């Protein structure tokens, strides 16, 4: 009998589940003390809902907040429904403002309306401020809590202020220098403060070359900026250039993951929603996939109409039908490859006006060379099936034309969609395959008409 291999977290989860079932809660509490909050969040996935509530109640206050922020939205919502208003208020008031905003974004509006009054005045003001920014903007994901200093302060005064503020760990590495109107003047790292003389003024050590984003900038652009400049955090300013928040690198990682997942779904012609696909209900998942599949099915019927239009050629040379799957499959595969390269390049801003036409020229050469190689295989296959050299030439020439056409279609379609304000990821594998099917069939029969009929 084959032994099931469990992950370390799964093993710990099984142990804790057994301890909870036996009522050995002191042992559970002791077991959790040496485990990182992120790992505790992973362990909770292997517990049932009742055990998750019991485990969470056993955590120390600071650890509990860190664990809660690591859980997915479904688990967070489940825990909130099993706590008293006082406990929910404690959790929400202790959460990072950006993480709390993410939670509120995912919860139903009625639930958020009930939770907002549980926040204290300061946190409710912050929550309302962040929720007031557009979806997927820098303002929506920023943390309004940061270390702000004045340029006339000394290093010693700055360090004392940091001690008094006691900021979250992810916000302690960089301080932001502002003027009386809260306009951003520069930045100074904690390392710079520690290594400088206590009486040195902040203006003498701060970095005046500031990289920042604005509250209405798209979150994907914010994440890309953090990635480009290898930043730990990036300041966010409003329209009056006043510093209002900070986006940290952990938020950027979450955004990149979210956007990548969205692009993958769109490349597979799955309609994306705000809810995670795997967490949504069966009917929602069917709806998200059906819409595009129905559109593509209608588009696919064009292939049937085209083939009906060339039925007399098929009746004259029945062997033409043998190679249709080969041609349209090859064209679809080539188009999918070039589309994937273009969509990814556009997403990462690696493709712009400066290099686009150079790329188009190189892809044209690549498509032509691939066409020649694949055409030779097509001719060999036709001869191997004893269909004659003329039909082999028809197949070979058709393959070359379809490969070049598909490669160029995959190159231009994402760019056209982007100019029209449509996500280039919609130039997905199923979409381009449908277009290649129709175009490829027409080319194939036209070449056959010229050489065979």
C-alpha positions, 0 to 999 in steps of 0.5 A: 500500500502506497504511503501518502506523503504530507508536507511539513505544514500538513503534518503540524496541522494534523498534530494540532487538529488532534490536540484540539480534538483531545482538548489539550489547548495548553499544548497547542498554545505552546506548540504555536509559540515558535512558529512564524505567523505566515506558517500558522496561516498555512497550518490553518488551511489544514484545520476545519472551521471550528478548529480554526476558530479555536486555534486563533483564540489561542494566539497572542495578540500581536501574533493573532493580527499578523496571522489574520493578515496572512489568511485569505479573504474567505478565512478572514470572513469566517473568523469574523462571523464567529467573534463578538463585536469587541473581538472583531473591533480589536482585530480590525483596529490593529490591522494595517490600513492597506490590508484592512482596505483589501479585506473591505474590498472583497467583503459584501457592501452590507458587511462592510457597512456593519464593520466600519462603525466598529473602528475607532475614529482614527481608523475609521477616518483612514478606512474611509479615506482609502476606500474613497480612492479609485479601485486598483489605484495607488491610493487604494493600496497605500498605507497612510502610516509612515515615518515623516521627518523635517529637514531641520531635525538632527539625526538624534531627534529623528531616531527619537521620533521613530522610537515614539512612532513605533511604526510597523516593521515593514515601514521602519527602513525608510523615513520621508522628509516633508515640509510644513505643507507636507510636500515630499522633499526627500528620503533617508534610510534607517541605515543612514540615520544609524551611521550618521553623527547624532548632531548631523541635520537631516537635510545634509544626509537625505536623498533628494532624488525622489521616486514617487507615485500619485494616488490615482496611478494604476496599482500595476504601474506602482508595482512595476516601479517598485520592481524597476528601482528595487525599492523596499517602499515607494511614497504616494503623493496627492495632486498637491504633491503632499505625501499621503501614504506608502506602498511597500514591496509586499503589496507590490508582490501581491499586485504582481501575483494578482495581475499575472493570475488575471492575465493567465485567465484572460489568455485562457479566455476566462472572464475575470472577476474581483473574486478569486476564481477558485473561491467563487461558486460553481455557477459563477465559474460556469458563467465566467468561462461560458461567455467567451466560449460561446463567443468563440463557438460562434466565431468557430462556425465561420470555419464551417461556412468557409469550408461549405463555400469551398465544398466543390474543391473538396469534392474534386480533391478529397485528399485536401480534407486530410490536411486541414487539421494539420494546417489550422493546428500549426497556425494556431500554435504559431499564433499562440506563441507570438501572442504570448510573447507580445502580451508578456512584453507589453505587460512588462513595458519591454515593447514600445515604439522604439523597438516595436518595428525592429521586433516586427521585422525580426518576427517576420524573418522568424516566421518565414524560417519557421514556415520553410521548416514546417512546410518541408515537414508538410510536403514530406507527410503528403508524399509519405501518404502517397498523395503526390508531389503537387498536393505536397506543394499545396500543403507546403506552400499553405503551411508557409503562408499560414505560419507567416500570417499567424506569426504576424497576427500574434504580433499585431493583434495585442498592440491593436487591442491596446490602442483600442483600450482593450486588455492585450491579454484578450488576444488569447490563444482561443481568440487567435486560433479562431482567426487563424482557422478562418484565415488559414482555410481560405488561404489553403483552398485558394492555393489549392485552386491555383495549383490543382484545379 
